[in-house]
């Protein structure tokens, strides 16, 4: 389980790196007149993502979940691919990427990178990681609970983002 603990800690470190980037990007966005939406669901999102990491370790340890080698290694690849997709999103959005919903007036919608194919590719990464990371070491209950709660939270979050972007588009549209 030591290597799995290191994998979960590596994902936790990646999440902390995201928060550093998000804090810098928040300052950038607010300095340019950005407005935040969806503050109400943000604490639930932070709690859910923290619980995912804790749940992975707790379930494996206390429920004595085995490591299924063929499935486990394939799912490690999914976790790595999810991280790559997430950082592609971060790189594509540049200073506009954030863990919060902040839109800056006057900036067009991003349609490059993974946004060429999906409206919300970062959430594909989150869903893939949330399913794969626990299942790497057989933590099926954590995977199930996170996936169900994340689906409900993403329904709220995506509606919030879409409304914020639509309001911005309506303000920026020519009369």
Phi, psi and omega in degrees: 000344182302315181294325179292320176301317178296322177297313180296319177294325176295319177295320178298319178296322177298319179297321177295321176298320176302317181295325176296313178298316181298319180297315178297317181291329175299313179300317179299312183294314181294325178295340180256020176086013180297149178238142182263140174236159172074026179300330184296325182268351183299314178300324178295322179295316179298315180297317181296316181291326175292317179297326177302310183296315179295319180297322178304309183289318182294315182295317180298318183287307189276336177261003177052051181286135180278162173267115177272104191307308184295309179292317183301313181291325176297322181286332172300319178298322177295318178299315179296318178297322178297320178295319180297316178297317180301314182286335172294318177298314181299315180294319181295316181282340180058226184291353178276344180291141180201159172277349176255170177262099179230124177245143182252124180300143175088352179264133180287160175297141178280129181232012179259184180055220181290344178287351175294329184251332184226144177287327185225064183295332179299326181284337171295317178299316180298314181296317180296314180296317182295333176273314187287316186303312178294322184288344175309320183241029172077015181278070187292326181293318177298316180299316182294311182295314180299315183299317180294312180292322179295321178299317179294317180293321180293329176299318178291312185296314182294319175300318179298312180297315181298318178297317180296317179291322178295318177299319180295317179297321181293323179291322184276350182291143178293146183282000000 
